Amino acid sequence: QKSEPIKILGDGEIDAALDVQVHAFSDSAREKIEEAGGTASVIE
């Protein structure tokens, strides 16, 4: 079972450290996740 590709966008604020694994990130989303102490990983 395959899922559709997911891209995280940088709208809004984040205040928790999250470990996120998706197909794509906007630059602002990656920056916000990492500034909150989380990680942003791209899956293929």
Z-matrix of the N, CA and C atoms (Angstrom, degrees):
N
C 1 1.440
C 2 1.527 1 108.41
N 3 1.329 2 116.49 1 119.27
C 4 1.461 3 121.67 2 -179.81
C 5 1.517 4 109.88 3 -102.14
N 6 1.317 5 114.67 4 144.36
C 7 1.461 6 119.39 5 176.16
C 8 1.524 7 109.10 6 -104.34
N 9 1.309 8 115.77 7 163.88
C 10 1.457 9 121.54 8 176.94
C 11 1.530 10 108.99 9 -73.73
N 12 1.335 11 117.54 10 148.40
C 13 1.467 12 120.20 11 176.44
C 14 1.530 13 110.66 12 -59.94
N 15 1.320 14 115.44 13 144.31
C 16 1.464 15 121.76 14 -178.35
C 17 1.522 16 108.97 15 -120.75
N 18 1.349 17 116.21 16 134.07
C 19 1.462 18 122.31 17 175.74
C 20 1.523 19 108.19 18 -122.93
N 21 1.337 20 115.56 19 132.26
C 22 1.456 21 121.92 20 177.81
C 23 1.533 22 108.42 21 -94.44
N 24 1.329 23 115.98 22 129.06
C 25 1.463 24 121.99 23 178.60
C 26 1.520 25 110.05 24 -103.27
N 27 1.322 26 116.80 25 162.29
C 28 1.458 27 121.63 26 -172.63
C 29 1.512 28 116.36 27 -93.41
N 30 1.320 29 119.09 28 18.99
C 31 1.464 30 120.53 29 176.80
C 32 1.526 31 109.27 30 -71.12
N 33 1.322 32 116.68 31 144.26
C 34 1.461 33 119.81 32 176.17
C 35 1.516 34 112.92 33 87.79
N 36 1.315 35 114.30 34 -174.58
C 37 1.462 36 122.26 35 -177.30
C 38 1.522 37 109.34 36 -121.65
N 39 1.332 38 115.69 37 156.28
C 40 1.461 39 121.60 38 176.56
C 41 1.525 40 107.50 39 -133.12
N 42 1.329 41 116.53 40 134.44
C 43 1.465 42 119.65 41 -178.84
C 44 1.524 43 112.38 42 -128.41
N 45 1.333 44 116.39 43 13.90
C 46 1.463 45 120.87 44 178.28
C 47 1.522 46 108.86 45 -127.30
N 48 1.331 47 116.62 46 146.78
C 49 1.460 48 121.34 47 177.53
C 50 1.526 49 108.76 48 -77.64
N 51 1.320 50 116.69 49 112.04
C 52 1.461 51 122.07 50 -179.42
C 53 1.520 52 109.94 51 -116.76
N 54 1.325 53 116.78 52 146.09
C 55 1.455 54 122.51 53 171.94
C 56 1.524 55 106.47 54 -104.31
N 57 1.345 56 115.97 55 109.19
C 58 1.457 57 121.85 56 -171.96
C 59 1.522 58 109.78 57 -114.08
N 60 1.342 59 116.34 58 130.54
C 61 1.462 60 122.49 59 176.74
C 62 1.524 61 108.32 60 -126.32
N 63 1.325 62 116.08 61 110.05
C 64 1.462 63 121.96 62 179.97
C 65 1.525 64 109.25 63 -140.76
N 66 1.327 65 115.95 64 -179.29
C 67 1.459 66 121.35 65 -177.36
C 68 1.525 67 113.45 66 -76.86
N 69 1.337 68 118.16 67 -28.32
C 70 1.465 69 121.02 68 -178.81
C 71 1.527 70 110.75 69 -161.55
N 72 1.327 71 115.03 70 154.10
C 73 1.460 72 123.28 71 176.76
C 74 1.518 73 108.45 72 -130.59
N 75 1.320 74 117.73 73 147.82
C 76 1.462 75 119.38 74 165.35
C 77 1.530 76 105.64 75 -76.73
N 78 1.328 77 116.27 76 159.13
C 79 1.467 78 119.37 77 179.53
C 80 1.524 79 111.30 78 -59.43
N 81 1.337 80 116.52 79 -40.28
C 82 1.469 81 119.20 80 -178.43
C 83 1.525 82 111.62 81 -68.92
N 84 1.323 83 117.86 82 -34.17
C 85 1.468 84 120.64 83 178.28
C 86 1.523 85 110.50 84 -66.20
N 87 1.328 86 116.52 85 -46.62
C 88 1.472 87 120.30 86 178.74
C 89 1.529 88 109.92 87 -59.25
N 90 1.316 89 116.91 88 -44.42
C 91 1.461 90 121.42 89 -179.53
C 92 1.528 91 111.56 90 -61.46
N 93 1.319 92 117.83 91 -45.55
C 94 1.468 93 121.49 92 -179.60
C 95 1.524 94 111.80 93 -64.76
N 96 1.326 95 117.60 94 -41.09
C 97 1.466 96 121.35 95 178.76
C 98 1.523 97 110.13 96 -62.53
N 99 1.337 98 116.72 97 -46.85
C 100 1.459 99 120.57 98 -177.99
C 101 1.528 100 111.83 99 -69.87
N 102 1.333 101 118.45 100 -36.05
C 103 1.469 102 120.99 101 177.12
C 104 1.524 103 111.71 102 -64.98
N 105 1.334 104 117.21 103 -28.15
C 106 1.463 105 121.36 104 178.54
C 107 1.533 106 111.56 105 -82.24
N 108 1.345 107 117.06 106 -0.69
C 109 1.461 108 120.66 107 178.44
C 110 1.510 109 114.19 108 95.30
N 111 1.321 110 117.49 109 7.94
C 112 1.461 111 121.50 110 -179.71
C 113 1.513 112 112.18 111 -96.13
N 114 1.329 113 115.55 112 -174.73
C 115 1.455 114 121.78 113 176.93
C 116 1.521 115 109.30 114 -125.15
N 117 1.330 116 115.04 115 148.38
C 118 1.460 117 121.82 116 179.95
C 119 1.521 118 107.92 117 -125.80
N 120 1.335 119 117.12 118 110.42
C 121 1.457 120 122.21 119 -177.57
C 122 1.521 121 110.37 120 -117.48
N 123 1.337 122 115.23 121 138.85
C 124 1.463 123 121.17 122 178.08
C 125 1.520 124 108.69 123 -95.34
N 126 1.329 125 116.22 124 131.58
C 127 1.461 126 121.18 125 175.07
C 128 1.520 127 108.54 126 -104.51
N 129 1.312 128 116.32 127 154.14
C 130 1.469 129 121.36 128 -178.69
C 131 1.500 130 111.07 129 -98.04
